[in-house]
Amino acid sequence: MGVNDGHADASATRVEFTFDASDSGLPFVEVAARESCSVRFEELVPRGADRYAEFFSVRDADPDRVLAHLESVDGLDAELITGGSDGGLFEFLLTGRDCPVVTLAEAGALPRGVRSVDGGARIVAEVPGSGDVGAAVDAFADAYPSAELVSKREGEGPTTIFAERDLLSALDRRLTDRQRVAIEAAHESGYYEWPREATAEEVADELGVAGATFHKHLRAAERKLIAALAEYAGE
């Protein structure tokens, strides 16, 4: 299956496409099927060159049981960020294994909605107007040949990882001063634009701090922000 539309229309800010898929080899699909629960992708953030952290929220499942299952998955480091009696927010770091979220990111598409319920998955992504929609769709279809393209449409508005209004609201409530400085600098520099306009090392240099220090505060800020957004989305 292939969609060879070439580059997105320059007059459209973005193109959104949706796949339906079912792959029991994917950790988030496995969890949904095993626990008869809902697993929703919340956010993807960079973790250095060609590495990403994925955040998924799980509802209607015991978070300790979910974590125990994830810890047995080869090539996956999982951590429970926040949790309650019937779900939680998890961070996934993948090494040497496929994942639709990362496949999309590396093809130039920004994942916008990934959800699995009882073993089925719906995956929504968008490509900015300057991107190659056909290449992104074909890359995903090649990686997941059983997936079905169910829709493709043009939209307006800028493509960023974090919406500015949500970012600023969460900044006011949850972050320490150093975390606030780190994520504000990253946001203003274009670190969260898609494609990224600055690396973490460049932002750290601009702030005059060590890269490790910047990464520490930025990662803590990201986790708090994503937890806040996940809570808002789940209400």
C-alpha positions in Angstrom: 0.0 0.0 0.0 1.3 3.5 -0.8 0.2 7.1 -1.0 2.6 9.0 -3.3 1.3 12.5 -3.0 4.7 14.0 -2.7 5.1 17.1 -0.6 2.2 18.7 1.2 0.5 21.6 -0.4 2.4 24.7 0.6 -0.9 26.5 1.3 -1.8 23.9 4.0 -0.1 24.2 7.3 -0.3 20.5 7.9 -1.8 17.2 6.6 -3.3 14.7 9.1 -3.6 11.0 8.4 -5.1 8.1 10.3 -4.2 4.4 10.4 -6.0 1.5 12.0 -3.6 -1.3 13.1 -3.4 -4.4 15.2 0.0 -5.8 16.1 0.4 -7.9 19.3 4.1 -7.2 19.2 3.7 -3.6 20.2 4.1 -3.0 23.9 1.1 -0.6 24.2 -1.1 -2.9 22.2 0.0 -5.9 24.3 -0.9 -4.1 27.5 -4.3 -3.1 26.2 -5.1 -6.7 25.2 -3.6 -8.4 28.3 -5.3 -6.1 30.8 -8.5 -5.4 28.8 -7.8 -1.7 29.3 -7.3 1.5 27.4 -3.8 2.8 26.5 -3.4 6.3 25.1 -0.3 8.0 23.8 0.3 11.3 25.4 3.5 12.8 24.1 6.8 12.2 22.4 9.8 14.2 23.4 13.5 14.0 22.2 16.1 12.4 24.3 19.2 13.2 22.3 20.1 12.2 18.8 17.6 9.7 17.3 16.2 8.9 20.7 12.8 9.7 22.0 10.8 9.2 25.2 7.2 8.1 24.7 4.5 8.8 27.4 1.4 6.6 27.6 -1.5 6.8 30.0 -3.3 3.6 31.0 -6.8 3.5 32.3 -8.8 0.7 34.0 -5.8 -1.4 34.9 -3.6 -1.8 37.9 -0.4 0.2 37.3 1.8 -2.3 39.1 0.6 -5.1 37.0 1.2 -3.0 33.9 4.7 -2.1 34.9 5.5 -5.7 35.8 4.5 -6.8 32.3 6.4 -3.9 30.6 9.6 -4.8 32.6 9.6 -8.2 30.8 9.6 -6.7 27.3 12.9 -6.9 25.6 14.3 -3.6 24.4 12.0 -1.5 26.5 12.7 0.5 29.7 9.5 1.6 31.3 8.9 3.8 34.3 5.7 4.7 36.1 5.5 8.5 36.4 2.2 8.9 38.2 -0.3 6.3 39.2 -3.5 5.4 41.1 -5.6 2.4 41.7 -6.9 2.1 38.2 -4.2 3.5 35.9 -1.2 5.7 35.5 1.2 7.6 33.2 4.2 5.6 31.9 7.4 6.7 30.2 8.8 4.3 27.5 12.3 4.3 26.3 12.9 1.9 23.4 16.2 0.3 22.3 16.5 -1.8 19.2 12.8 -2.4 18.6 10.1 -0.9 16.4 7.4 1.4 17.6 4.8 3.3 15.4 5.4 6.6 17.3 9.1 6.6 16.6 8.6 5.3 13.0 6.4 8.3 12.4 8.8 10.7 14.0 11.8 9.5 12.0 9.7 9.8 8.8 8.9 13.5 9.6 5.4 13.1 11.0 4.3 14.2 14.4 2.1 11.6 16.3 -1.1 13.3 17.5 -3.2 10.4 18.7 -2.3 6.8 19.4 -4.8 4.7 21.3 -5.3 1.0 21.9 -8.3 -0.7 23.4 -8.4 -4.5 23.8 -5.7 -5.1 21.2 -6.7 -2.8 18.4 -5.0 0.5 17.7 -5.8 3.8 16.0 -2.9 6.0 15.0 -3.2 9.7 14.0 -0.2 11.8 12.8 0.4 15.0 11.0 3.0 16.3 8.7 3.8 20.1 8.5 3.3 21.8 5.2 6.9 21.6 4.2 7.1 17.9 4.8 6.7 14.9 2.5 3.3 13.3 3.3 3.7 10.5 0.8 7.1 9.5 2.3 5.7 9.5 5.8 2.7 7.4 5.0 4.7 5.0 2.9 7.3 4.6 5.7 4.6 3.7 8.2 2.9 1.3 5.8 6.2 -0.4 5.0 6.9 -0.8 8.7 3.4 -2.0 9.5 2.0 -3.7 6.4 -1.2 -4.9 8.1 -2.1 -1.2 9.0 -4.9 0.4 7.0 -4.9 4.0 6.0 -8.5 5.2 6.8 -8.3 9.0 6.3 -6.1 11.9 5.2 -7.0 15.6 5.4 -5.5 19.0 5.4 -5.6 21.4 8.3 -4.5 24.8 9.5 -2.4 25.9 12.5 1.3 25.6 13.5 2.8 22.2 14.4 4.4 22.1 17.8 4.9 19.3 20.4 3.5 21.4 23.2 0.6 23.9 22.8 1.8 27.2 24.2 -1.3 27.9 26.3 -1.1 24.5 28.0 2.6 24.9 28.5 2.3 28.3 30.2 -0.6 27.2 32.4 1.4 24.2 33.6 4.5 26.2 34.1 2.8 28.5 36.6 1.5 25.6 38.8 4.0 22.8 38.9 7.6 23.7 38.1 10.6 24.8 40.1 12.4 27.9 39.0 15.2 25.9 37.3 12.8 23.6 35.6 10.8 26.6 34.4 13.9 28.3 32.9 14.9 25.1 31.2 11.6 24.4 29.5 10.9 28.0 28.6 14.3 28.3 27.0 13.7 25.0 25.1 10.3 26.2 23.9 11.5 29.7 22.8 14.5 28.2 21.0 12.4 26.0 18.8 13.5 22.7 20.5 9.9 21.6 20.5 9.1 22.7 17.0 8.7 20.0 14.3 11.2 19.8 12.7 13.3 20.8 15.7 15.1 24.1 15.3 17.6 23.7 18.2 19.3 20.8 20.0 19.4 20.4 23.8 23.1 21.1 23.7 22.6 24.4 21.9 19.9 25.5 24.4 22.2 24.5 27.3 25.0 26.6 25.8 22.7 29.6 25.4 21.8 29.3 29.1 25.4 28.9 30.1 24.9 25.6 32.0 26.3 22.1 31.6 24.4 19.8 29.2 23.8 17.2 32.0 22.3 19.9 34.3 20.0 21.2 31.5 18.9 17.7 30.6 18.1 16.9 34.3 15.9 20.0 34.7 14.3 19.7 31.3 13.4 16.0 31.8 11.8 16.8 35.2 9.8 19.7 33.7 8.7 17.6 30.7 7.4 14.8 33.0 5.4 17.3 35.1 4.0 19.0 32.1 3.0 15.8 30.4 1.4 14.5 33.6 -0.6 17.8 33.8 -1.8 17.5 30.2 -2.7 13.8 30.6 -4.8 14.7 33.7 -6.5 17.4 31.7 -7.2 15.1 28.7 -8.6 12.4 31.0 -11.1 14.6 32.6 
